[in-house]
Each structure stands twice: as C-alpha cells, then as structure tokens.
Amino acid sequence: MSVDFQNDLLLITCASGKQCSHLIPLVSQKFKRLRLQVNSQASLNRLREQHPNAEVVQADLGDPHAVSKLVSGATAFYLVGPSLHPRETDVCKNVVDSAVREFDNGRGSLKHFVYSSVLNSQLSKLLNHDCKRYVEEYLMESGLPYTIMQPTHFMDTFPVATLAQQESPVWPAPWDPKVQFCFIALKDLAVASATVLEQREKHIYAQYPLVSAGPHSYEEVIAIAGKEMGKAIRIEKMSYEGAIASRMKMLFGTEDGNPGMKDIMERLILYYERRGLMGNPNQLEWLLGRKPTSYAEWIRGNLQN
C-alpha cells in the first residue's frame, strides 16, 4: 500500500474550488499522475491551462456512469463533495459505490480514499454537516481504506482584501459577531491533506478534526484585522434575509440558486446566530509538524500578497 509517486493516479474532485486550489500545487510536486474533476466548461479550460500535465475531466458526480469512468484506474481518491448541495449525501454515496467497485476487496487499483468532510458532523441542525455525517457512516462501512478530514470554519471566506481597500472599512456581519468559532486556514488544510495522501498507510482509518485557530468571535477577528491594517473596522449587522442573499451570492454567484441550497443556508445562518463551531488544534499541529496558522498570521500574509 506504499505510495508510488511516479505511477499512482491521484483523483481529486471539485478541483476548481477553494480547497483544491491550495491542495493541487502541493500534491503535484510529488504525484506525477493527477486526474482533476470539474463541473463546468469554464473550470475545465482554466485548470487545463493552470495544470497542463494533469488530466482534467468534466463530469457530473451525480451520474453513476460518469463517476464509474472517473474513478477507473485511480490509486488514491480525494473527495470534496458539492458545497451545500441538497443531494450531497446521495452524490457522495454514489462516488463511494464506484470507489468500492474499483477497490474490489483489495484486488483493484484503488488503495486510499480520503474524504473531506466537516468538523463536528454530528451537528444535525446544520444540514450541510448532517449530509456529511451520513457519508462518513457509509464510507466507514464500505470496506474501503479511508481517511476522513474534518475541517472547521474557513478563515479564507473573510474578505480581508476588500476591507483593506476601503478607506473606512465596514464588515457586514451575517450573524451575531459575539458568537465564537474555531477557524482553519486553507493552506493548513492543504498541507495536512497532502501529508495524508503522501504517507497513506500511516493514516488509514483515521479521522482528523482540523482547527488552525480560535476560538474567536468575529468581533475579535475584526479587532485582529484592524490592528494588522492599521484601521478601525466597523461592524454592521445584516438582516437575516440579507445574510442569506449575501452568502448565496458569495458561494454561488447568485442570490437565488437552488431552493434546496437556500434551505441549507437558512439553517446555517440561524445556527451561527446562536452557536459557532468549536474544536481543538492539536491534531492539525501533529499533521503539520508545526503550529497551525494564527488568524493574525493569516491576515498578515493576505495583506502582503
């Protein structure tokens, strides 16, 4: 089950998204064979230009035939599911089924299945967490050699560049800014995921809750950002409806979108209004071999870029 970086084929799904934009440059330094799945023609064109040595494939993860072709010949699989998709559980179960056939009880090509899930998937009030909880269970019972990555709330959704450009910056708060969260920097998640893929055997059947920093309230995040920018940042609380529309536009480019996606977003905003996400950075520190990125370090790095 050891890794053959010259010949092993690493398959990564949702490869044009935020997570994979940090992961692909890392794994491509060692894995010489990459297959990158995307959803749109625009993503296909962009990734083919960015990663000319990779095989980039446009495929619908909800189509069993397309997924079967996608998984064929893969040695390692990094599954990122469709974000806030109302059928995420079904889509990811379909992917697991195809992986099981490719694994073929250890006789096939597939040697490692890594699932990018979410911190605290037990939180059933959060529909996007609940979807992943069922996928985790399905994967655990599948017979596949798996690893489950469970990242918390992304630092990278915070609009530090936009605020830095404003003379009198204002952050529109989509939920109560006093509620505390733990955060992860996507660059930390990428390094941890690359480590798991490159070391393989060491991480089979592991689950890793992943946290870089926190707990911090967004009031504290704003104070950290303001100190790094040398500016006072004002917080304006958005209406519930405005928060939903804003987050939908940020993630999907439109305020409308699929009604099922809006259902998930509505529950998420309500939950974050009262409760955040809590976790511990110890496992991420072990995977990284260093202290994870603090919020101040992340903001400083983005301002320098």
Contacts in CASP RR format, 6 or more apart in sequence:
PFRMAT RR
TARGET T0000
AUTHOR 0000-0000-0000
METHOD contacts of the structure
MODEL  1
MSVDFQNDLLLITCASGKQCSHLIPLVSQKFKRLRLQVNSQASLNRLREQ
HPNAEVVQADLGDPHAVSKLVSGATAFYLVGPSLHPRETDVCKNVVDSAV
REFDNGRGSLKHFVYSSVLNSQLSKLLNHDCKRYVEEYLMESGLPYTIMQ
PTHFMDTFPVATLAQQESPVWPAPWDPKVQFCFIALKDLAVASATVLEQR
EKHIYAQYPLVSAGPHSYEEVIAIAGKEMGKAIRIEKMSYEGAIASRMKM
LFGTEDGNPGMKDIMERLILYYERRGLMGNPNQLEWLLGRKPTSYAEWIR
GNLQN
1 111 0 8 1.000
1 112 0 8 1.000
1 145 0 8 1.000
1 200 0 8 1.000
1 201 0 8 1.000
1 204 0 8 1.000
2 200 0 8 1.000
2 201 0 8 1.000
3 76 0 8 1.000
3 197 0 8 1.000
3 198 0 8 1.000
3 199 0 8 1.000
3 200 0 8 1.000
4 75 0 8 1.000
5 30 0 8 1.000
5 31 0 8 1.000
5 32 0 8 1.000
5 198 0 8 1.000
6 32 0 8 1.000
6 33 0 8 1.000
7 32 0 8 1.000
7 33 0 8 1.000
7 75 0 8 1.000
8 31 0 8 1.000
8 33 0 8 1.000
8 75 0 8 1.000
8 76 0 8 1.000
8 111 0 8 1.000
9 33 0 8 1.000
9 34 0 8 1.000
9 35 0 8 1.000
9 73 0 8 1.000
9 74 0 8 1.000
9 75 0 8 1.000
9 76 0 8 1.000
9 109 0 8 1.000
10 27 0 8 1.000
10 31 0 8 1.000
10 33 0 8 1.000
10 34 0 8 1.000
10 35 0 8 1.000
10 74 0 8 1.000
10 75 0 8 1.000
10 76 0 8 1.000
10 77 0 8 1.000
10 78 0 8 1.000
10 197 0 8 1.000
11 35 0 8 1.000
11 36 0 8 1.000
11 37 0 8 1.000
11 70 0 8 1.000
11 71 0 8 1.000
11 74 0 8 1.000
11 76 0 8 1.000
11 77 0 8 1.000
11 78 0 8 1.000
12 20 0 8 1.000
12 23 0 8 1.000
12 24 0 8 1.000
12 27 0 8 1.000
12 34 0 8 1.000
12 35 0 8 1.000
12 36 0 8 1.000
12 37 0 8 1.000
12 78 0 8 1.000
12 80 0 8 1.000
13 37 0 8 1.000
13 61 0 8 1.000
13 70 0 8 1.000
13 77 0 8 1.000
13 78 0 8 1.000
13 79 0 8 1.000
13 80 0 8 1.000
13 81 0 8 1.000
13 95 0 8 1.000
14 20 0 8 1.000
14 37 0 8 1.000
14 38 0 8 1.000
14 39 0 8 1.000
14 80 0 8 1.000
14 81 0 8 1.000
14 82 0 8 1.000
14 83 0 8 1.000
15 24 0 8 1.000
15 36 0 8 1.000
15 37 0 8 1.000
15 38 0 8 1.000
15 43 0 8 1.000
15 47 0 8 1.000
15 56 0 8 1.000
15 80 0 8 1.000
16 38 0 8 1.000
16 39 0 8 1.000
16 40 0 8 1.000
16 43 0 8 1.000
16 46 0 8 1.000
16 47 0 8 1.000
17 80 0 8 1.000
18 154 0 8 1.000
18 156 0 8 1.000
18 186 0 8 1.000
19 80 0 8 1.000
19 116 0 8 1.000
19 186 0 8 1.000
19 189 0 8 1.000
19 190 0 8 1.000
19 193 0 8 1.000
20 36 0 8 1.000
20 78 0 8 1.000
20 80 0 8 1.000
21 186 0 8 1.000
22 186 0 8 1.000
22 187 0 8 1.000
22 189 0 8 1.000
22 190 0 8 1.000
23 78 0 8 1.000
23 189 0 8 1.000
23 190 0 8 1.000
23 193 0 8 1.000
23 194 0 8 1.000
24 34 0 8 1.000
24 36 0 8 1.000
24 51 0 8 1.000
24 54 0 8 1.000
26 190 0 8 1.000
26 191 0 8 1.000
26 194 0 8 1.000
27 34 0 8 1.000
27 194 0 8 1.000
27 197 0 8 1.000
27 198 0 8 1.000
28 34 0 8 1.000
28 51 0 8 1.000
28 53 0 8 1.000
28 54 0 8 1.000
30 198 0 8 1.000
31 76 0 8 1.000
31 197 0 8 1.000
32 53 0 8 1.000
33 55 0 8 1.000
34 51 0 8 1.000
34 53 0 8 1.000
34 54 0 8 1.000
34 55 0 8 1.000
35 54 0 8 1.000
35 55 0 8 1.000
35 56 0 8 1.000
35 57 0 8 1.000
35 70 0 8 1.000
35 74 0 8 1.000
36 47 0 8 1.000
36 51 0 8 1.000
36 54 0 8 1.000
36 55 0 8 1.000
36 56 0 8 1.000
36 57 0 8 1.000
37 57 0 8 1.000
37 58 0 8 1.000
37 59 0 8 1.000
37 61 0 8 1.000
37 70 0 8 1.000
38 44 0 8 1.000
38 47 0 8 1.000
38 56 0 8 1.000
38 57 0 8 1.000
38 58 0 8 1.000
38 59 0 8 1.000
39 58 0 8 1.000
39 60 0 8 1.000
39 82 0 8 1.000
40 58 0 8 1.000
41 58 0 8 1.000
43 58 0 8 1.000
44 56 0 8 1.000
44 57 0 8 1.000
44 58 0 8 1.000
47 54 0 8 1.000
47 56 0 8 1.000
48 54 0 8 1.000
48 56 0 8 1.000
57 70 0 8 1.000
59 66 0 8 1.000
59 67 0 8 1.000
59 69 0 8 1.000
59 70 0 8 1.000
60 66 0 8 1.000
61 67 0 8 1.000
61 81 0 8 1.000
61 82 0 8 1.000
61 91 0 8 1.000
61 92 0 8 1.000
61 94 0 8 1.000
61 95 0 8 1.000
62 87 0 8 1.000
62 90 0 8 1.000
62 91 0 8 1.000
62 94 0 8 1.000
64 94 0 8 1.000
64 97 0 8 1.000
64 98 0 8 1.000
67 94 0 8 1.000
67 95 0 8 1.000
67 98 0 8 1.000
68 98 0 8 1.000
68 101 0 8 1.000
70 98 0 8 1.000
71 77 0 8 1.000
71 95 0 8 1.000
71 98 0 8 1.000
71 99 0 8 1.000
71 101 0 8 1.000
71 102 0 8 1.000
71 110 0 8 1.000
72 102 0 8 1.000
73 102 0 8 1.000
73 109 0 8 1.000
73 110 0 8 1.000
74 99 0 8 1.000
74 102 0 8 1.000
74 109 0 8 1.000
74 110 0 8 1.000
75 109 0 8 1.000
75 110 0 8 1.000
75 111 0 8 1.000
75 112 0 8 1.000
76 110 0 8 1.000
76 111 0 8 1.000
76 112 0 8 1.000
76 113 0 8 1.000
76 114 0 8 1.000
76 197 0 8 1.000
76 200 0 8 1.000
77 99 0 8 1.000
77 110 0 8 1.000
77 112 0 8 1.000
77 113 0 8 1.000
77 114 0 8 1.000
78 114 0 8 1.000
78 116 0 8 1.000
78 193 0 8 1.000
78 197 0 8 1.000
79 92 0 8 1.000
79 95 0 8 1.000
79 113 0 8 1.000
79 114 0 8 1.000
79 115 0 8 1.000
79 116 0 8 1.000
80 116 0 8 1.000
81 88 0 8 1.000
81 91 0 8 1.000
81 92 0 8 1.000
81 116 0 8 1.000
82 88 0 8 1.000
82 91 0 8 1.000
83 128 0 8 1.000
83 251 0 8 1.000
84 128 0 8 1.000
84 251 0 8 1.000
84 261 0 8 1.000
84 264 0 8 1.000
84 265 0 8 1.000
84 268 0 8 1.000
85 91 0 8 1.000
85 131 0 8 1.000
85 258 0 8 1.000
85 261 0 8 1.000
86 258 0 8 1.000
86 260 0 8 1.000
86 261 0 8 1.000
86 263 0 8 1.000
86 264 0 8 1.000
88 128 0 8 1.000
88 131 0 8 1.000
88 132 0 8 1.000
88 135 0 8 1.000
89 131 0 8 1.000
89 132 0 8 1.000
89 134 0 8 1.000
89 135 0 8 1.000
92 115 0 8 1.000
92 131 0 8 1.000
92 132 0 8 1.000
92 135 0 8 1.000
92 138 0 8 1.000
93 134 0 8 1.000
93 135 0 8 1.000
93 138 0 8 1.000
96 113 0 8 1.000
96 135 0 8 1.000
96 138 0 8 1.000
96 139 0 8 1.000
96 142 0 8 1.000
96 144 0 8 1.000
99 110 0 8 1.000
99 113 0 8 1.000
99 142 0 8 1.000
99 144 0 8 1.000
100 142 0 8 1.000
100 143 0 8 1.000
100 144 0 8 1.000
102 108 0 8 1.000
102 109 0 8 1.000
102 110 0 8 1.000
103 110 0 8 1.000
103 113 0 8 1.000
103 143 0 8 1.000
103 144 0 8 1.000
103 145 0 8 1.000
104 110 0 8 1.000
110 144 0 8 1.000
111 145 0 8 1.000
111 200 0 8 1.000
112 145 0 8 1.000
112 146 0 8 1.000
112 147 0 8 1.000
112 197 0 8 1.000
112 200 0 8 1.000
112 204 0 8 1.000
113 139 0 8 1.000
113 144 0 8 1.000
113 145 0 8 1.000
113 146 0 8 1.000
113 147 0 8 1.000
114 146 0 8 1.000
114 147 0 8 1.000
114 148 0 8 1.000
114 149 0 8 1.000
114 193 0 8 1.000
114 196 0 8 1.000
114 197 0 8 1.000
115 135 0 8 1.000
115 136 0 8 1.000
115 139 0 8 1.000
115 146 0 8 1.000
115 147 0 8 1.000
115 148 0 8 1.000
115 149 0 8 1.000
116 149 0 8 1.000
116 151 0 8 1.000
116 193 0 8 1.000
117 132 0 8 1.000
117 135 0 8 1.000
117 136 0 8 1.000
117 148 0 8 1.000
117 149 0 8 1.000
117 150 0 8 1.000
118 128 0 8 1.000
118 129 0 8 1.000
118 132 0 8 1.000
118 150 0 8 1.000
118 151 0 8 1.000
118 152 0 8 1.000
119 150 0 8 1.000
119 151 0 8 1.000
119 152 0 8 1.000
119 153 0 8 1.000
119 182 0 8 1.000
119 209 0 8 1.000
119 210 0 8 1.000
119 211 0 8 1.000
119 277 0 8 1.000
119 279 0 8 1.000
120 129 0 8 1.000
120 150 0 8 1.000
120 152 0 8 1.000
120 209 0 8 1.000
120 277 0 8 1.000
120 278 0 8 1.000
120 279 0 8 1.000
121 129 0 8 1.000
121 130 0 8 1.000
121 132 0 8 1.000
121 133 0 8 1.000
121 136 0 8 1.000
121 150 0 8 1.000
122 129 0 8 1.000
122 133 0 8 1.000
123 129 0 8 1.000
123 130 0 8 1.000
123 271 0 8 1.000
123 277 0 8 1.000
124 130 0 8 1.000
124 133 0 8 1.000
125 267 0 8 1.000
125 271 0 8 1.000
126 267 0 8 1.000
126 268 0 8 1.000
126 271 0 8 1.000
127 263 0 8 1.000
127 264 0 8 1.000
127 267 0 8 1.000
127 268 0 8 1.000
128 264 0 8 1.000
128 268 0 8 1.000
136 148 0 8 1.000
136 207 0 8 1.000
139 146 0 8 1.000
139 148 0 8 1.000
140 146 0 8 1.000
145 204 0 8 1.000
145 205 0 8 1.000
146 204 0 8 1.000
146 205 0 8 1.000
147 196 0 8 1.000
147 203 0 8 1.000
147 204 0 8 1.000
147 205 0 8 1.000
147 206 0 8 1.000
147 207 0 8 1.000
147 208 0 8 1.000
148 206 0 8 1.000
148 207 0 8 1.000
148 208 0 8 1.000
149 189 0 8 1.000
149 192 0 8 1.000
149 193 0 8 1.000
149 196 0 8 1.000
149 208 0 8 1.000
149 210 0 8 1.000
150 207 0 8 1.000
150 208 0 8 1.000
150 209 0 8 1.000
150 210 0 8 1.000
151 184 0 8 1.000
151 189 0 8 1.000
151 210 0 8 1.000
152 181 0 8 1.000
152 182 0 8 1.000
152 183 0 8 1.000
152 184 0 8 1.000
152 209 0 8 1.000
152 210 0 8 1.000
152 211 0 8 1.000
152 212 0 8 1.000
152 277 0 8 1.000
152 279 0 8 1.000
153 181 0 8 1.000
153 182 0 8 1.000
153 183 0 8 1.000
153 184 0 8 1.000
153 276 0 8 1.000
153 277 0 8 1.000
154 183 0 8 1.000
154 184 0 8 1.000
154 186 0 8 1.000
155 183 0 8 1.000
155 184 0 8 1.000
155 185 0 8 1.000
155 186 0 8 1.000
155 212 0 8 1.000
155 213 0 8 1.000
155 293 0 8 1.000
155 295 0 8 1.000
155 298 0 8 1.000
156 185 0 8 1.000
156 186 0 8 1.000
157 250 0 8 1.000
158 221 0 8 1.000
158 225 0 8 1.000
159 171 0 8 1.000
160 225 0 8 1.000
160 299 0 8 1.000
160 302 0 8 1.000
160 303 0 8 1.000
161 302 0 8 1.000
163 169 0 8 1.000
163 171 0 8 1.000
163 225 0 8 1.000
163 229 0 8 1.000
163 231 0 8 1.000
163 233 0 8 1.000
164 229 0 8 1.000
164 231 0 8 1.000
164 303 0 8 1.000
168 231 0 8 1.000
168 232 0 8 1.000
168 234 0 8 1.000
169 226 0 8 1.000
169 229 0 8 1.000
169 231 0 8 1.000
169 232 0 8 1.000
169 233 0 8 1.000
169 234 0 8 1.000
170 233 0 8 1.000
170 234 0 8 1.000
170 235 0 8 1.000
170 236 0 8 1.000
171 218 0 8 1.000
171 222 0 8 1.000
171 233 0 8 1.000
171 234 0 8 1.000
171 235 0 8 1.000
171 236 0 8 1.000
172 236 0 8 1.000
172 237 0 8 1.000
172 238 0 8 1.000
172 246 0 8 1.000
173 218 0 8 1.000
173 235 0 8 1.000
173 236 0 8 1.000
173 237 0 8 1.000
173 238 0 8 1.000
174 238 0 8 1.000
174 242 0 8 1.000
174 243 0 8 1.000
174 246 0 8 1.000
174 247 0 8 1.000
174 269 0 8 1.000
174 272 0 8 1.000
175 218 0 8 1.000
175 243 0 8 1.000
175 269 0 8 1.000
175 272 0 8 1.000
175 273 0 8 1.000
176 237 0 8 1.000
176 272 0 8 1.000
176 273 0 8 1.000
176 274 0 8 1.000
177 217 0 8 1.000
177 218 0 8 1.000
177 219 0 8 1.000
177 222 0 8 1.000
177 235 0 8 1.000
177 237 0 8 1.000
178 217 0 8 1.000
178 218 0 8 1.000
178 219 0 8 1.000
179 217 0 8 1.000
179 218 0 8 1.000
179 272 0 8 1.000
179 273 0 8 1.000
179 274 0 8 1.000
179 275 0 8 1.000
179 276 0 8 1.000
180 214 0 8 1.000
180 215 0 8 1.000
180 216 0 8 1.000
180 217 0 8 1.000
180 276 0 8 1.000
180 278 0 8 1.000
181 214 0 8 1.000
181 215 0 8 1.000
181 216 0 8 1.000
181 217 0 8 1.000
181 218 0 8 1.000
181 272 0 8 1.000
181 276 0 8 1.000
181 277 0 8 1.000
181 278 0 8 1.000
182 211 0 8 1.000
182 213 0 8 1.000
182 214 0 8 1.000
182 215 0 8 1.000
182 216 0 8 1.000
182 277 0 8 1.000
182 278 0 8 1.000
182 279 0 8 1.000
182 280 0 8 1.000
182 281 0 8 1.000
183 211 0 8 1.000
183 212 0 8 1.000
183 213 0 8 1.000
183 214 0 8 1.000
183 216 0 8 1.000
183 295 0 8 1.000
184 210 0 8 1.000
184 211 0 8 1.000
184 212 0 8 1.000
184 213 0 8 1.000
184 284 0 8 1.000
184 292 0 8 1.000
185 212 0 8 1.000
185 213 0 8 1.000
185 292 0 8 1.000
185 293 0 8 1.000
185 298 0 8 1.000
187 293 0 8 1.000
188 210 0 8 1.000
188 212 0 8 1.000
188 284 0 8 1.000
188 288 0 8 1.000
188 292 0 8 1.000
188 293 0 8 1.000
189 210 0 8 1.000
191 287 0 8 1.000
191 288 0 8 1.000
192 208 0 8 1.000
192 210 0 8 1.000
192 284 0 8 1.000
192 287 0 8 1.000
192 288 0 8 1.000
195 287 0 8 1.000
195 288 0 8 1.000
196 203 0 8 1.000
196 206 0 8 1.000
196 208 0 8 1.000
196 287 0 8 1.000
208 283 0 8 1.000
208 284 0 8 1.000
208 287 0 8 1.000
209 279 0 8 1.000
209 280 0 8 1.000
209 283 0 8 1.000
210 283 0 8 1.000
210 284 0 8 1.000
210 287 0 8 1.000
211 279 0 8 1.000
211 280 0 8 1.000
211 281 0 8 1.000
211 284 0 8 1.000
211 292 0 8 1.000
212 281 0 8 1.000
212 284 0 8 1.000
212 292 0 8 1.000
212 293 0 8 1.000
212 294 0 8 1.000
212 298 0 8 1.000
213 281 0 8 1.000
213 292 0 8 1.000
213 293 0 8 1.000
213 294 0 8 1.000
213 295 0 8 1.000
213 298 0 8 1.000
214 281 0 8 1.000
214 295 0 8 1.000
215 278 0 8 1.000
215 279 0 8 1.000
216 224 0 8 1.000
216 295 0 8 1.000
218 235 0 8 1.000
219 235 0 8 1.000
221 295 0 8 1.000
222 233 0 8 1.000
222 235 0 8 1.000
224 295 0 8 1.000
224 296 0 8 1.000
224 299 0 8 1.000
225 233 0 8 1.000
225 299 0 8 1.000
226 232 0 8 1.000
226 233 0 8 1.000
227 296 0 8 1.000
228 296 0 8 1.000
228 299 0 8 1.000
228 300 0 8 1.000
228 303 0 8 1.000
229 299 0 8 1.000
229 303 0 8 1.000
238 246 0 8 1.000
240 269 0 8 1.000
240 270 0 8 1.000
240 273 0 8 1.000
243 269 0 8 1.000
244 262 0 8 1.000
244 265 0 8 1.000
244 266 0 8 1.000
244 269 0 8 1.000
245 255 0 8 1.000
246 255 0 8 1.000
247 265 0 8 1.000
247 268 0 8 1.000
247 269 0 8 1.000
248 254 0 8 1.000
248 255 0 8 1.000
248 256 0 8 1.000
248 257 0 8 1.000
248 261 0 8 1.000
248 262 0 8 1.000
248 265 0 8 1.000
249 255 0 8 1.000
252 261 0 8 1.000
256 262 0 8 1.000
281 292 0 8 1.000
284 292 0 8 1.000
285 291 0 8 1.000
285 292 0 8 1.000
END
